[in-house]
Amino acid sequence: MEKERLLAFTDGVIAVIITIMVLEMKVPQDATLGALGSVIPVFLSYVLSFVYVAIYWNNHHHFFHLVRHVSGGMLWANINLLFWVSLVPFATGWMGQNHFAPVPTALYGVALLMPALAWHGLQTVIIRTQGQRRDAGASHRPRRQRQGFPGALFYRHSARVPRCADRVRDLSVGGPPVADPGPSRRKSCPPPLISGVVS
């Protein structure tokens, strides 16, 4: 199977996910700055989730440039990734509407952990399949990124931080894309992959 259909389907799902997230931001009914301030938590959670989804889309887009043919395992691994990413809008909305309360923020950390694990699984399937192809040269064999592994630890940590450590928990959720926003520079795996997602 050619990869174009998989990429088109993934792009469509990602677009719907972003649309759902932005629709969670309700327009204030009052024309005052105070009314606008009430949606700041929802806006901040939207920005954070938008960055995460954008990182996944960038990694997915560049990684699949190295894939020539799509197997059944790749299809199901990709569906698994999209399923977990599709739950991000729910966790985003709950966290924003409750002003980053402990339980919604912990659930948000879990909602980011599961796509990170799913991305790792997708990479594993692609590397095993693509690496076995005899017509794939060394420069065209995908290699797993390792810069993103700390991100999964951050997400897992955010769900376990006690309530008295709100700032630490929030840093656990927002830290990975800030701490590791740059692209990978491996010459053996062009084009560069944008790190920040578990690999």
N, C-alpha and C positions, 0 to 999 in steps of 0.2 A: 504494500500500500504506500502511496506517495504521502509525503508529510504535509502537503498544502491544506488538505481538509482538516487535519488535526490542528494546525496552526490557526486556521480560520475559525474553527469552533472555539478554541481557547481564547482567541481575541474577542469573540462575541460574548463569552461568559464573563471575561474580565471587564468588558465595557458595561455589562448589566450590573455587575457587582459595584463598580464605581458609581453608577447612576443611582442604585439603591442607597448607597451611603450618603450621597449629596442630598437625596430627598428626605433624609432623616433630619436635616436642618430646617426647622420650621421658621417661616418669616414672622418676626415680631409684629403684633397688631398695633403697638404704640409707636409713634414716631419720635422716640427719645433715645438718648444714649444708654439710659438705664435699662430700657427694654432690650436694646441690642446686647448689653452685657450678659443678659440671661442665657444667650445662646453660645457664649464663649466656650464653655466646656464641651458642648457638642461639636463646635467648630474645631477645637484642638484635637479631639478624638478623631474627627474626620481627616484632618491633615496627617496625623500619625498613621492612620490606616491607609490613606492614599499613598504615602511613601512606601509602606510595606508592600502593597499590591503592585505598585510601580516597579519595585525591585524584583518581585517575582516575574512580572511580565518581561522585564529586560533580560533577566537571566534565562528565562524560557526561550525568548526570541533568539538570543545569541547562541545558546546551547544547541538548539535544533538546527542551526546552520551547519553543524557538523554531522547531522544525521541524514543519511541518504534514503533509507527505507524505514517505514514504521511497522513494527511487529505488533501482534495482539497484546503482548505484555506491556509494551509502551503505551498502547491505548488505555488499558485499564489503570496503569500507574498514573497516567495523565488525568483520567477521570477521578481517581482518588485524590489527587492534588486539588483539582477544581472543586470537589465536594467540600474539602476543608476550608479552602479560601472563600467559598460562598457563604460560610458561616461567620466570616469576619464582620459583615454589616450588622448582624444582630448583636454581637458582642460590642461593637463600636457604639451602636445606639444606646444600649443599656448602660455602658460605662459613662457616656457623655451626659445622658439625661439624669444620672445619679451623681454627677460631679465627682467622678473618679473615686467612688466609695470602694471600700476594701473588697467586698465580694464581687461586684461587677468587674473591678480591675483584675482580680485573680482569674475570673473567667476569661477575660480578654487575653491574659497571658497564656491560658490553655488554648484559646482560639488561634494564637500565633504559633504555639508549639506544634500543633498537629499539622499545619501546612509545611512547617519546617521539616518534620519527619517524613511527610509525604514527598517533599522535594528530594530528600536524600534517597528515598526509595526509587523515584523516577530516574535519578542520575545513575543509580546502581543498575537498573534494568537496561538503560541506554548503553552504558559502558560495557556491560556483559554482551549485549547483542552486537553493538557496533565493533567492539574489540575483536569479535570472532570472524568478522568479514575479512576475507583475504584481499579484497580489492580496496580496502581502506588503508591508506598509507599512514605512517606514524604521525604525520602532522594533521591528519583528519580524524584521529581517534580521540573522542572526548575524554577529558580527564576531570576527575572530581575536584571541585574546589574545597579547600580546607579552612579558608578564612572564616567561614560562616558558622563553624561548630560552636564557638562561644555564644552565638545568638540563641541557640536552642537551650543552653544552660541558663541564659538570662530569662527566657520565657518560663522555663520550669521553676526557676527561683521565684519569679513574680507571683506564682500561685501559692507559695509556701511562706512568704514573709508575713509575720504577725501584724495585726492591725496597728500596733503602736509605731510601726516603721513605715508610715505611708510614703515618705519621700524615697526611701530605699526601694520600695515596691514599684513606684512610678518610674524610677530610674531603670529598674530591671526591664520594664516594658518599653521605655523609650530609648534606652541606651544603644542597642545593637545597630540601628541604622545610622546613628550619629557617630558611633565609635568606628564603624567600618563601612564608609560610604563609597570608597574608591574602587576602581576596576582592577581586575587581576591583570598582570602583565606577562603571563606566561607566553613565551614565543611559540611553544609547541601546540598551543590551543587557540589560534586566532578564530574569530575576533575576540577581544577581551570580554570576559564575563564580569558583570557588576556584582561585587561581593555584598554581603549583608544578609544573604539567605543561607540557611544551613546547607551544606553540601557533603 
